[in-house]
Amino acid sequence: MSGVSFLEKLLDGVRVEWKALESCATIERGRRVTKSALSPEKRYPVFSGGVTPMGFYDDFNQKKNTITIVKYGTAGFVNLIEEDFWANDVCYCIKPGVALNNKYLFYYLKRHQYDIQSLATDAIPAHLPTEAVSTYKVPIPCPENTKRSLEIQAKIVRILDTFTELTAELTAELTAELTARREQYNYYREQLLSFEEMGGEVEWKALGDIGEFIRGKRFTKADYVEEGISVIHYGEIYTRYGVWADHAFSKVRVDMAGSLRYAEPGDVILTDVGETVDDVGKAVAWLGDEKVAIHDHCYAFRHSMSPKFVSYCMQTKAFIAKKGKYVARTKVKTLLINGFSKIEIPVPYPDDPERSLAEQTRIVAILDRFDALTKSISEGLPREIELRQKQYEYYRALLLSFPKPEEVAA
């Protein structure tokens, strides 16, 4: 479908009049309600200067499907609230007159949200003047024939509604697919690393009996440089690393080399602090070709097993449950390394090192395939959604690109 030709066909030569918003809609300010009056147990969402509700109130002052434009804060943000709500005094409520379709107006204003936001002042917080909203012009097709005008608006709304629904359906389907793959991956990981069917061919050994823990040395972000010594900061392990890594994201000055402590290839690096219990002790197998410096809130676990196998073991529910017993629950959760070193992991064929490593490698290969599949879906999901969103915005732009008076004259 050609959006331009479709719009031209839809208009069929009718005139388009650009009207100030105040001339075809009612613009109301909300009424102030304080945070102290809000409660999660109350029924109606309260919309103020943000994108999401600031809380919940026991009354509403606007009915569902009301268009809002934020006055302060995220000034110019356009929304359509699909439930009864309380509008605070820092947002405008837009109610179209009889010649304007509510959803059509919303789609148009949302399409031009960046333009509306540009009308805000540079003050802190940003402020969208009432005059900027009231004089903002919107296109009214066939203004001399209200019925015909509303028919045109309704057709545009139906098309954009369809695109919106398709985008939402795609998002839901891809998210469900990702969830299913993650659950499948977690299931196989738990099964493979439980060794329930191996009986005497597996021995559960304490980490402290398998290897040793080496604590890192302190460095700060002020020490970071573009080129230098590769380092892993404990905070990055939560956010930037997965089960394994073969390169570091950060570097520090070369003159710090003698003051640092390093993880060797094959070590498993883990954190000893975090905001949550799950963050503490999060592990990443270091598979780089050279040693890497680690922060003093990290430990390098040095051992003779498959590093990926050990790291995968540390992701299991059973291991995480045991780990929780050795985390000090202060303001910053801290790993108690002496207790942590007592946690046991499975060692297949403990009396035959070569066979044991082969079995670890076999299990790692299976888990790597599931991990790769899950990652590909995780990375592909946002890209696919973004493409569909851009497609939707493209057609929305075409369907709402009415010729302005100067363009018609030209």
Number of C-alpha atoms within 10 A of each C-alpha: 6 10 16 16 12 13 17 15 11 17 18 10 10 16 17 20 18 17 16 16 22 18 13 18 20 14 20 15 18 19 13 13 15 10 12 7 11 18 15 10 10 13 16 21 24 23 24 28 23 16 14 11 15 17 21 21 21 15 14 17 14 16 14 13 17 21 24 25 28 27 26 24 20 20 26 31 22 24 21 18 17 11 14 18 24 25 28 21 19 21 28 25 22 23 21 22 14 11 18 21 19 21 21 21 22 21 21 18 23 20 18 15 17 13 13 20 20 12 18 21 14 10 10 8 14 19 20 28 15 14 10 15 21 17 13 17 17 17 21 23 25 20 19 13 11 15 12 16 21 20 15 19 23 17 13 19 22 13 14 20 14 12 19 16 12 15 20 14 12 16 18 12 13 18 16 12 16 20 15 13 19 19 13 14 20 18 12 15 22 17 13 16 20 16 17 10 10 11 9 11 14 19 17 13 15 16 20 19 12 16 16 15 20 18 21 22 16 15 19 9 10 8 11 16 14 9 11 15 20 21 23 24 23 23 16 13 20 19 9 10 18 15 21 19 17 13 16 18 12 17 20 22 15 13 9 12 13 7 10 17 21 23 26 19 17 23 30 29 32 27 27 21 23 21 13 13 22 17 20 28 29 25 28 27 27 26 18 17 11 14 18 21 26 27 22 18 20 29 27 28 25 21 18 11 18 20 26 27 25 24 23 23 22 22 19 17 13 14 15 18 12 15 23 17 15 21 24 15 14 8 9 14 18 22 25 18 16 11 14 19 19 16 20 18 21 19 24 23 19 17 12 10 14 10 13 19 19 14 17 21 17 13 17 23 14 14 20 16 12 19 20 11 16 21 16 12 20 18 11 14 19 14 12 16 16 14 13 19 16 12 14 17 16 13 18 21 17 15 22 20 15 21 15 12 12 7 8 10 7 5
